[in-house]
Amino acid sequence: MKENKGRKTFIMFLLAFLIGFFVVSVVEVLRSSFVPAAPGPDVQAASALSTGEISRTPASFADLAEKIKPAVVNISTTKTVRGGIRSPFGQGTPFDRYFGGDDFFERFFGDNSQRSFKQRSLGSGFIISSDGYIFTNNHVVEQADKIIVKLSDGKEYEAKVIGRDAKTDMALIKIKPDDSLPVAETGDSDKLRVGEWVMAIGNPFGLEQTVTAGIVSAKGRVIGAGPYDNFIQTDASINPGNSGGPLFNMEGKVIGINTAIVAQGQGIGFAIPINMAKSILPDLKAKGKVTRGWLGVSVQDITEEIAKNMKLKDRSGALIADVFKGDPADKAGLKSGDVVTEINGKKIKDTHELLMLIAGFRVGDVAKIKILREGQEKVITIQIAERKDQPEVVAAGEAGEAFGMTVQEITPEIAKHLGLPVKKGVIVVDVQEGSVADEVGIQPQDIILQVNRVKIDSMKDYAREIGKATAGKNGILLLIRRGKSTFFVPLSK
């Protein structure tokens, strides 16, 4: 009996101990949750974002892809190319050293070595109207003899080019469908944000209706494709054959037209903003080409050296290097050396911004252009003219014997012999390798028009102004003409 009583007492004691231990543990956990911890290292916590602020990966792209794929088309083209017969072994084979490469085949095939042959290529596009208008890239259909459009349901139609614009690489083509076609809805590329999810659909390597997804990597990319570069960069997979295909946002709206890739890299593709395509659509449809605004100036970006020499506050704006005689800028009174800072109230950051803005004007529009001239602000009103197709302006060079270059006065004989556009002035005849002039890109036959904004008509003028400039504390700013291009070049002493 006593033994049972003792066992019962032990069990009750053990139970009480366990209950007490549990209660103490719970209290400690609660206390650590609500009582601030002791001071520690001063580490700043990252600010939390609500779930609404976090852009999450869509659970699936399937529904979206199914909805928009019917408006995407595959484009195949055929064009006639004239060229030589090449060795069936390709270039650089061991046979070349023995048979003389293409010469061997030409000796045996004669005139047939320059026969014409058909070249086929693939691309993509998307339907923008139910009656058969389609957007694609200019390089997809350029010089094509025949264009075949294949719809998502497998039907094929021959297309004709309605309009093309090489400067933006855009083209509008048209088919005559049997029925009303599904149309791709266009969005607003200006509202697109870096980091947003996007989807590309196209015909890469002939693999029809391929869907890839990624994000917007950057906006406003300038890649040297043309004067109006303003590309959307994306890491959605884009490959040969995707050209002309649509880039969709997560609302299923087209916000870009896939156009270019970086061959050496992965996940670097470029698309034309849909707003740019929509802005030129009326011209493509009505005229077959794009009419752009024209000021009649050549411009260049402002470097640190130019800003310092011209006593500018910063590098913003576009420096007018040349004003073309008889064009709107000349008639309105713009001058070489003026810095364009605003157009119709919009600030100009650089030459690219200026070119894009002017190109968007209609012929006959009036623009109020704010400039800096000799440190003074002026507003000049200019009526925009039509831009004619003409060679693009090329940048370059510099001048001065003291800077490692030899100059000579232009005589009528020299001007005639070299076919120069001027009959007087100073021309560069030699540039020492590794000199200051060489480093900034001055070349023989560059003509020096100005030294520190003073016109140069003779060696006497040149020697006088170079002497003043080298004696002073400021740098030297030259105005150079090379071929048909005119540009400013700063020289450091």
RODO-2510 file (C-alpha; in nm, 4 decimals, decimal comma):
residues 493
     n   res          X          Y          Z
     1     m     0,0000     0,0000     0,0000
     2     k     0,2748     0,2352     0,0966
     3     e     0,4538     0,1434    -0,2249
     4     n     0,1531     0,2433    -0,4380
     5     k     0,1145     0,5663    -0,2504
     6     g     0,4819     0,6538    -0,3087
     7     r     0,4582     0,5758    -0,6770
     8     k     0,1512     0,7949    -0,7070
     9     t     0,3289     1,0821    -0,5326
    10     f     0,6276     1,0510    -0,7706
    11     i     0,4046     1,0569    -1,0783
    12     m     0,2201     1,3661    -0,9544
    13     f     0,5512     1,5403    -0,8854
    14     l     0,6858     1,4556    -1,2329
    15     l     0,3658     1,5761    -1,3970
    16     a     0,3794     1,9041    -1,2076
    17     f     0,7430     1,9524    -1,3096
    18     l     0,6647     1,8956    -1,6789
    19     i     0,3674     2,1356    -1,6659
    20     g     0,5833     2,3997    -1,4987
    21     f     0,8615     2,3580    -1,7557
    22     f     0,6086     2,3941    -2,0401
    23     v     0,4593     2,7111    -1,8913
    24     v     0,8035     2,8704    -1,8425
    25     s     0,8996     2,7879    -2,2024
    26     v     0,5811     2,9425    -2,3419
    27     v     0,6307     3,2586    -2,1371
    28     e     0,9894     3,2946    -2,2596
    29     v     0,8878     3,2561    -2,6233
    30     l     0,6145     3,5171    -2,5857
    31     r     0,8491     3,7562    -2,4059
    32     s     1,1154     3,7279    -2,6820
    33     s     0,8515     3,8011    -2,9436
    34     f     0,7326     4,1302    -2,7916
    35     v     1,0317     4,2656    -2,5984
    36     p     1,2941     4,4502    -2,8138
    37     a     1,6260     4,2721    -2,8405
    38     a     1,9373     4,4164    -2,6835
    39     p     2,1211     4,6755    -2,8953
    40     g     2,3405     4,5158    -3,1597
    41     p     2,5255     4,6212    -3,4754
    42     d     2,3604     4,9123    -3,6599
    43     v     2,2184     4,7234    -3,9566
    44     q     1,9479     4,8928    -4,1664
    45     a     1,6660     4,6596    -4,2576
    46     a     1,5409     4,6555    -4,6141
    47     s     1,2017     4,8184    -4,6534
    48     a     0,9273     4,5618    -4,7043
    49     l     0,7126     4,5651    -5,0168
    50     s     0,3495     4,4705    -5,0206
    51     t     0,2496     4,1799    -5,2408
    52     g     0,0838     4,4298    -5,4733
    53     e     0,4172     4,6034    -5,5272
    54     i     0,6071     4,2881    -5,6158
    55     s     0,5950     4,1746    -5,9798
    56     r     0,5750     3,7973    -5,9648
    57     t     0,6369     3,5462    -6,2406
    58     p     0,3049     3,4504    -6,4000
    59     a     0,1940     3,1025    -6,3041
    60     s     0,1602     3,0235    -6,6746
    61     f     0,1874     3,1989    -7,0116
    62     a    -0,0347     2,9386    -7,1751
    63     d    -0,3673     3,1257    -7,1701
    64     l    -0,2049     3,4467    -7,2929
    65     a    -0,0157     3,2694    -7,5716
    66     e    -0,3303     3,0888    -7,6852
    67     k    -0,5172     3,4195    -7,7004
    68     i    -0,2630     3,6164    -7,9062
    69     k    -0,1007     3,3577    -8,1342
    70     p    -0,3724     3,3754    -8,4056
    71     a    -0,2678     3,7357    -8,4870
    72     v     0,0981     3,6390    -8,5437
    73     v     0,2087     3,5354    -8,8935
    74     n     0,5108     3,3700    -9,0495
    75     i     0,6687     3,5401    -9,3509
    76     s     0,8842     3,3737    -9,6154
    77     t     1,0441     3,5714    -9,8975
    78     t     1,2232     3,4937   -10,2193
    79     k     1,4560     3,7305   -10,3992
    80     t     1,6861     3,6990   -10,6974
    81     v     2,0554     3,7306   -10,6208
    82     r     2,3325     3,7439   -10,8784
    83     g     2,6629     3,5960   -10,7660
    84     g     2,9424     3,3525   -10,8337
    85     i     2,9347     2,9745   -10,8008
    86     r     3,1144     2,8798   -10,4858
    87     s     3,3107     2,5684   -10,4065
    88     p     3,0850     2,2981   -10,2612
    89     f     3,3409     2,2693    -9,9826
    90     g     3,2859     2,6294    -9,8656
    91     q     3,5460     2,8972    -9,8042
    92     g     3,8975     2,8350    -9,6839
    93     t     3,9116     2,4662    -9,7735
    94     p     4,2414     2,2847    -9,8502
    95     f     4,1351     2,2696   -10,2174
    96     d     4,1712     2,6472   -10,2551
    97     r     4,5501     2,6388   -10,2413
    98     y     4,5626     2,3845   -10,5235
    99     f     4,2719     2,4900   -10,7449
   100     g     4,2746     2,8653   -10,6816
   101     g     3,9399     2,8870   -10,5011
   102     d     3,6566     3,0404   -10,7063
   103     d     3,8865     3,1017   -11,0062
   104     f     3,9041     2,7250   -11,0629
   105     f     3,5245     2,6968   -11,0866
   106     e     3,4942     3,0080   -11,3042
   107     r     3,7390     2,8652   -11,5608
   108     f     3,5241     2,5551   -11,5985
   109     f     3,1758     2,7094   -11,5700
   110     g     3,2523     3,0288   -11,7664
   111     d     2,9763     3,2905   -11,7740
   112     n     2,7497     3,0673   -11,5671
   113     s     2,9677     3,1491   -11,2677
   114     q     2,7727     3,4754   -11,2404
   115     r     2,4289     3,3228   -11,2847
   116     s     2,1295     3,4395   -11,0834
   117     f     1,9799     3,2258   -10,8108
   118     k     1,6881     3,2441   -10,5685
   119     q     1,7584     3,3313   -10,2080
   120     r     1,4965     3,2447    -9,9470
   121     s     1,4610     3,3922    -9,6012
   122     l     1,2194     3,3777    -9,3105
   123     g     1,0670     3,6333    -9,0798
   124     s     0,7612     3,7157    -8,8721
   125     g     0,4876     3,9733    -8,8527
   126     f     0,1531     4,0496    -8,6892
   127     i    -0,1899     4,1512    -8,8180
   128     i    -0,2975     4,5073    -8,7364
   129     s    -0,6282     4,5158    -8,9270
   130     s    -0,8895     4,2528    -9,0034
   131     d    -0,8654     4,3249    -9,3781
   132     g    -0,5026     4,2084    -9,3971
   133     y    -0,2559     4,4847    -9,3087
   134     i     0,0544     4,3422    -9,1386
   135     f     0,3500     4,5017    -8,9611
   136     t     0,6977     4,3527    -9,0061
   137     n     1,0592     4,4650    -9,0460
   138     n     1,1914     4,6347    -9,3577
   139     h     1,4882     4,3978    -9,3732
   140     v     1,2483     4,1010    -9,3864
   141     v     1,0816     4,2119    -9,7121
   142     e     1,3419     4,4420    -9,8677
   143     q     1,4119     4,3588   -10,2357
   144     a     1,1867     4,0536   -10,2151
   145     d     1,0435     3,9260   -10,5436
   146     k     0,7770     3,7254   -10,3661
   147     i     0,6343     3,7414   -10,0117
   148     i     0,4272     3,4575    -9,8682
   149     v     0,2375     3,5057    -9,5420
   150     k     0,1301     3,1978    -9,3466
   151     l    -0,1431     3,2379    -9,0862
   152     s    -0,1695     3,0435    -8,7617
   153     d    -0,4365     2,8180    -8,9162
   154     g    -0,1981     2,7182    -9,1966
   155     k    -0,3543     2,9280    -9,4748
   156     e    -0,1060     3,1012    -9,7050
   157     y    -0,1416     3,4259    -9,8997
   158     e     0,0864     3,6245   -10,1247
   159     a     0,1539     3,9736    -9,9861
   160     k     0,2566     4,3024   -10,1399
   161     v     0,4563     4,5822    -9,9811
   162     i     0,2486     4,8907    -9,9037
   163     g     0,5248     5,0994    -9,7457
   164     r     0,8783     5,0745    -9,6092
   165     d     1,1055     5,2872    -9,3932
   166     a     1,4711     5,1816    -9,3811
   167     k     1,5613     5,4351    -9,1114
   168     t     1,3380     5,2657    -8,8529
   169     d     1,3464     4,9214    -9,0216
   170     m     0,9668     4,9159    -9,0481
   171     a     0,7475     4,7783    -9,3267
   172     l     0,3733     4,7533    -9,3877
   173     i     0,2524     4,4675    -9,6086
   174     k    -0,0970     4,3591    -9,7181
   175     i    -0,2710     4,0328    -9,7992
   176     k    -0,6233     3,9693    -9,9333
   177     p    -0,7726     3,7188    -9,6880
   178     d    -1,0837     3,5088    -9,7508
   179     d    -1,2347     3,6076    -9,4156
   180     s    -1,1940     3,8685    -9,1433
   181     l    -0,8636     3,8184    -8,9606
   182     p    -0,7790     3,8245    -8,5876
   183     v    -0,6009     4,1471    -8,4958
   184     a    -0,3190     4,2080    -8,2472
   185     e    -0,4103     4,4849    -8,0043
   186     t    -0,1396     4,7480    -7,9647
   187     g    -0,0391     4,8998    -7,6329
   188     d     0,1537     5,2071    -7,5170
   189     s     0,5295     5,1483    -7,5228
   190     d     0,5941     5,4810    -7,3448
   191     k     0,4369     5,3333    -7,0298
   192     l     0,6548     5,0233    -7,0436
   193     r     0,8798     4,9817    -6,7382
   194     v     1,2151     4,8108    -6,7061
   195     g     1,1620     4,4765    -6,5330
   196     e     0,8156     4,4068    -6,6755
   197     w     0,7397     4,0627    -6,8140
   198     v     0,7092     4,0348    -7,1918
   199     m     0,6449     3,7573    -7,4420
   200     a     0,7795     3,7187    -7,7966
   201     i     0,6122     3,5092    -8,0652
   202     g     0,7713     3,4411    -8,4030
   203     n     0,9318     3,2077    -8,6511
   204     p     1,2904     3,1524    -8,5244
   205     f     1,4927     2,9311    -8,7571
   206     g     1,1662     2,8422    -8,9329
   207     l     1,0111     2,6959    -8,6158
   208     e     0,6626     2,8404    -8,6520
   209     q     0,4641     3,0069    -8,3704
   210     t     0,7465     2,9810    -8,1151
   211     v     0,6706     3,1469    -7,7793
   212     t     0,9465     3,2832    -7,5538
   213     a     0,9244     3,4999    -7,2433
   214     g     1,1491     3,7315    -7,0445
   215     i     1,1602     4,0823    -6,9055
   216     v     1,2299     4,4320    -7,0345
   217     s     1,6026     4,4798    -6,9716
   218     a     1,6299     4,8470    -7,0764
   219     k     1,4615     5,1201    -7,2787
   220     g     1,5872     5,3826    -7,5213
   221     r     1,8817     5,1758    -7,6438
   222     v     2,0942     5,3235    -7,9239
   223     i     2,2706     5,0408    -8,1086
   224     g     2,3886     5,2186    -8,4239
   225     a     2,1186     5,0726    -8,6480
   226     g     2,0057     5,4150    -8,7690
   227     p     1,9535     5,7814    -8,6796
   228     y     1,6295     5,7090    -8,4920
   229     d     1,7434     5,4271    -8,2646
   230     n     1,5195     5,3962    -7,9587
   231     f     1,5060     5,0246    -7,8918
   232     i     1,3499     4,8207    -7,6130
   233     q     1,6043     4,5676    -7,4865
   234     t     1,4717     4,2332    -7,3669
   235     d     1,6088     3,8988    -7,2530
   236     a     1,3163     3,7096    -7,4086
   237     s     1,4832     3,4753    -7,6584
   238     i     1,4935     3,6301    -8,0073
   239     n     1,6645     3,4526    -8,2968
   240     p     1,6916     3,4795    -8,6769
   241     g     1,3369     3,4431    -8,8080
   242     n     1,1861     3,6370    -8,5149
   243     s     1,2415     3,9642    -8,7022
   244     g     0,9160     4,1555    -8,7448
   245     g     0,7325     3,9528    -8,4821
   246     p     0,5502     4,1096    -8,1869
   247     l     0,6675     4,1630    -7,8310
   248     f     0,3636     4,1457    -7,6003
   249     n     0,3078     4,2711    -7,2471
   250     m     0,1137     4,0682    -6,9906
   251     e    -0,2112     4,2324    -7,1030
   252     g    -0,1672     4,0711    -7,4433
   253     k    -0,0943     4,4029    -7,6162
   254     v     0,1917     4,4570    -7,8624
   255     i     0,4471     4,6962    -7,7142
   256     g     0,7386     4,6242    -7,9503
   257     i     0,8468     4,4738    -8,2819
   258     n     1,1381     4,2307    -8,2528
   259     t     1,4175     4,3498    -8,4780
   260     a     1,7775     4,2803    -8,3774
   261     i     1,9983     4,0606    -8,1636
   262     v     2,3550     4,0635    -8,0372
   263     a     2,5053     3,7639    -8,2132
   264     q     2,7839     3,7168    -7,9568
   265     g     2,5543     3,7284    -7,6541
   266     q     2,2538     3,5487    -7,5139
   267     g     1,9467     3,7196    -7,3769
   268     i     2,0158     4,0484    -7,5564
   269     g     1,7449     4,1273    -7,8091
   270     f     1,6018     4,4565    -7,9320
   271     a     1,2524     4,5638    -8,0338
   272     i     1,1166     4,8781    -8,1991
   273     p     0,8713     5,0548    -7,9626
   274     i     0,5173     5,0139    -8,0953
   275     n     0,4510     5,3873    -8,0487
   276     m     0,7195     5,4623    -8,3073
   277     a     0,5593     5,2169    -8,5498
   278     k     0,2123     5,3659    -8,4916
   279     s     0,3434     5,7181    -8,5514
   280     i     0,4653     5,6339    -8,9026
   281     l     0,1743     5,4047    -8,9966
   282     p    -0,0343     5,6799    -9,1660
   283     d     0,2587     5,7743    -9,3925
   284     l     0,3369     5,4111    -9,4785
   285     k    -0,0262     5,3455    -9,5623
   286     a    -0,0905     5,6632    -9,7616
   287     k     0,2458     5,7370    -9,9262
   288     g     0,4503     5,4188    -9,9024
   289     k     0,7272     5,6124    -9,7270
   290     v     0,7765     5,8331    -9,4219
   291     t     0,7898     6,2124    -9,4401
   292     r     1,0028     6,3604    -9,1625
   293     g     1,0754     6,7086    -9,0376
   294     w     1,3987     6,8865    -9,1328
   295     l     1,5815     7,1837    -8,9839
   296     g     1,8821     7,1932    -9,2128
   297     v     2,1636     7,1630    -8,9597
   298     s     2,4311     6,9131    -8,8648
   299     v     2,4736     6,8699    -8,4917
   300     q     2,7102     6,7026    -8,2484
   301     d     2,7130     6,6106    -7,8815
   302     i     2,8850     6,8421    -7,6352
   303     t     3,1970     6,6925    -7,4778
   304     e     3,3573     6,8056    -7,1519
   305     e     3,6280     6,9870    -7,3493
   306     i     3,3759     7,1680    -7,5697
   307     a     3,1640     7,2654    -7,2681
   308     k     3,4719     7,4031    -7,0925
   309     n     3,5926     7,5928    -7,3980
   310     m     3,2509     7,7443    -7,4676
   311     k     3,1956     7,8178    -7,0961
   312     l     2,8791     7,6085    -7,0810
   313     k     2,7339     7,5018    -6,7466
   314     d     2,7009     7,1376    -6,8499
   315     r     2,6955     6,9041    -7,1500
   316     s     2,3196     6,9099    -7,2095
   317     g     2,1945     7,0271    -7,5472
   318     a     2,3025     6,9783    -7,9085
   319     l     2,5788     7,1865    -8,0675
   320     i     2,5103     7,3095    -8,4199
   321     a     2,8199     7,2352    -8,6276
   322     d     2,6885     7,3510    -8,9643
   323     v     2,3835     7,5286    -9,1067
   324     f     2,2848     7,4328    -9,4598
   325     k     2,2315     7,7301    -9,6855
   326     g     1,8725     7,7949    -9,7883
   327     d     1,7223     7,5478    -9,5402
   328     p     1,4834     7,6437    -9,2544
   329     a     1,7550     7,6941    -8,9913
   330     d     1,9497     7,9246    -9,2220
   331     k     1,6400     8,1286    -9,3068
   332     a     1,5490     8,1606    -8,9379
   333     g     1,8958     8,2781    -8,8371
   334     l     2,0494     7,9787    -8,6594
   335     k     2,4300     7,9795    -8,6690
   336     s     2,7158     7,7367    -8,6347
   337     g     2,8133     7,7293    -8,2663
   338     d     2,4595     7,7743    -8,1336
   339     v     2,3588     7,5237    -7,8652
   340     v     1,9985     7,3987    -7,8900
   341     t     1,8616     7,3538    -7,5371
   342     e     1,4842     7,3320    -7,5887
   343     i     1,2302     7,2711    -7,8648
   344     n     0,8710     7,3738    -7,7949
   345     g     0,9430     7,3657    -7,4226
   346     k     1,0993     7,0176    -7,4239
   347     k     1,4565     7,0139    -7,2979
   348     i     1,7147     6,8643    -7,5325
   349     k     1,9668     6,6322    -7,3686
   350     d     2,1759     6,5398    -7,6734
   351     t     2,1781     6,5181    -8,0536
   352     h     1,9839     6,1910    -8,0568
   353     e     1,6962     6,3550    -7,8703
   354     l     1,7006     6,6506    -8,1081
   355     l     1,6915     6,4287    -8,4192
   356     m     1,4061     6,2176    -8,2788
   357     l     1,2034     6,5255    -8,1879
   358     i     1,2513     6,7067    -8,5198
   359     a     1,1736     6,3891    -8,7144
   360     g     0,8372     6,3745    -8,5391
   361     f     0,7278     6,7137    -8,6721
   362     r     0,5023     6,7419    -8,9750
   363     v     0,6060     6,9508    -9,2724
   364     g     0,4865     7,3064    -9,2116
   365     d     0,4792     7,2771    -8,8320
   366     v     0,6257     7,5713    -8,6407
   367     a     0,8884     7,5016    -8,3737
   368     k     1,0133     7,7418    -8,1081
   369     i     1,3795     7,6603    -8,0555
   370     k     1,5678     7,7908    -7,7537
   371     i     1,9417     7,8308    -7,8077
   372     l     2,2499     7,9510    -7,6262
   373     r     2,4597     8,1923    -7,8327
   374     e     2,7687     8,3453    -7,6746
   375     g     2,6207     8,2777    -7,3312
   376     q     2,2886     8,4481    -7,4121
   377     e     1,9556     8,2672    -7,4449
   378     k     1,7489     8,3268    -7,7572
   379     v     1,4246     8,1796    -7,8873
   380     i     1,3997     8,1354    -8,2638
   381     t     1,0840     8,0364    -8,4491
   382     i     1,1376     7,7961    -8,7392
   383     q     0,8951     7,6434    -8,9880
   384     i     0,9780     7,2758    -9,0356
   385     a     1,0528     7,1547    -9,3897
   386     e     1,0574     6,8038    -9,5347
   387     r     1,3662     6,5952    -9,4857
   388     k     1,5031     6,4758    -9,8178
   389     d     1,7031     6,1573    -9,8525
   390     q     2,0684     6,2564    -9,8401
   391     p     2,3959     6,1168    -9,7053
   392     e     2,4243     6,1045    -9,3289
   393     v     2,6660     6,3448    -9,1666
   394     v     2,9896     6,1821    -9,0514
   395     a     3,1913     6,3091    -8,7554
   396     a     3,5719     6,3338    -8,7130
   397     g     3,8924     6,5429    -8,6888
   398     e     4,1114     6,8502    -8,6013
   399     a     4,4181     7,0791    -8,6932
   400     g     4,7366     7,2918    -8,6115
   401     e     5,1174     7,2752    -8,6660
   402     a     5,1764     7,3291    -8,2959
   403     f     4,9667     7,0223    -8,2213
   404     g     5,1463     6,7814    -8,4480
   405     m     4,9891     6,8773    -8,7783
   406     t     5,1160     7,0671    -9,0790
   407     v     4,8796     7,3082    -9,2537
   408     q     4,8941     7,4954    -9,5833
   409     e     4,6982     7,7800    -9,7347
   410     i     4,4434     7,6701    -9,9940
   411     t     4,5218     7,8059   -10,3390
   412     p     4,2908     7,7870   -10,6419
   413     e     4,5186     7,5195   -10,7852
   414     i     4,5037     7,3074   -10,4684
   415     a     4,1264     7,3488   -10,4499
   416     k     4,0865     7,2398   -10,8121
   417     h     4,3250     6,9457   -10,7783
   418     l     4,1577     6,8127   -10,4628
   419     g     3,8046     6,9074   -10,5658
   420     l     3,7557     7,1178   -10,2526
   421     p     3,4264     7,2990   -10,1891
   422     v     3,6170     7,6142   -10,0844
   423     k     3,8737     7,8219   -10,2729
   424     k     4,0475     7,9799    -9,9736
   425     g     4,1365     7,8934    -9,6170
   426     v     4,3724     7,6439    -9,4520
   427     i     4,4039     7,2709    -9,5159
   428     v     4,5830     6,9993    -9,3158
   429     v     4,8555     6,8335    -9,5227
   430     d     5,0187     6,6090    -9,2619
   431     v     4,9503     6,4711    -8,9122
   432     q     5,2239     6,3254    -8,6936
   433     e     5,1474     5,9843    -8,5510
   434     g     5,0780     5,9968    -8,1773
   435     s     5,0402     6,3754    -8,1699
   436     v     4,7522     6,5654    -8,0121
   437     a     4,6006     6,6180    -8,3570
   438     d     4,6326     6,2473    -8,4338
   439     e     4,4714     6,1482    -8,1041
   440     v     4,1634     6,3599    -8,1700
   441     g     4,1322     6,2235    -8,5239
   442     i     4,2493     6,5060    -8,7497
   443     q     4,3340     6,3830    -9,0983
   444     p     4,5136     6,5197    -9,4033
   445     q     4,2800     6,7211    -9,6293
   446     d     4,0718     6,8408    -9,3324
   447     i     3,9873     7,2075    -9,3860
   448     i     4,0073     7,4431    -9,0869
   449     l     3,7156     7,6853    -9,1050
   450     q     3,7422     7,8496    -8,7619
   451     v     3,9773     7,8784    -8,4658
   452     n     3,7935     7,9698    -8,1445
   453     r     3,4914     8,0878    -8,3449
   454     v     3,7003     8,3181    -8,5677
   455     k     3,6726     8,2542    -8,9412
   456     i     3,9961     8,1449    -9,1108
   457     d     4,0516     8,2580    -9,4715
   458     s     4,4314     8,2449    -9,4886
   459     m     4,7507     8,1254    -9,3201
   460     k     4,7801     8,4745    -9,1728
   461     d     4,4422     8,4372    -9,0015
   462     y     4,5325     8,0890    -8,8833
   463     a     4,8725     8,1892    -8,7409
   464     r     4,7213     8,4888    -8,5620
   465     e     4,4383     8,2952    -8,3945
   466     i     4,6519     7,9913    -8,3082
   467     g     4,9036     8,2278    -8,1503
   468     k     4,6330     8,3897    -7,9375
   469     a     4,4924     8,0544    -7,8366
   470     t     4,8239     7,8978    -7,7367
   471     a     4,9146     8,2076    -7,5356
   472     g     4,5875     8,2018    -7,3445
   473     k     4,4710     7,9772    -7,0630
   474     n     4,1699     7,8285    -7,2371
   475     g     4,1772     7,5428    -7,4855
   476     i     4,1285     7,5683    -7,8605
   477     l     3,8085     7,4940    -8,0480
   478     l     3,8391     7,4244    -8,4190
   479     l     3,5642     7,4052    -8,6773
   480     i     3,6608     7,1450    -8,9364
   481     r     3,5160     7,0509    -9,2736
   482     r     3,5740     6,6980    -9,4006
   483     g     3,4026     6,6145    -9,7256
   484     k     3,0429     6,7256    -9,6806
   485     s     3,0586     6,7164    -9,3013
   486     t     3,1339     7,0057    -9,0673
   487     f     3,2052     6,9594    -8,6951
   488     f     3,3750     7,1185    -8,3930
   489     v     3,6854     6,9655    -8,2370
   490     p     3,8445     7,0735    -7,9070
   491     l     4,2244     7,0738    -7,8752
   492     s     4,3966     7,0420    -7,5375
   493     k     4,7192     7,2295    -7,4903
***
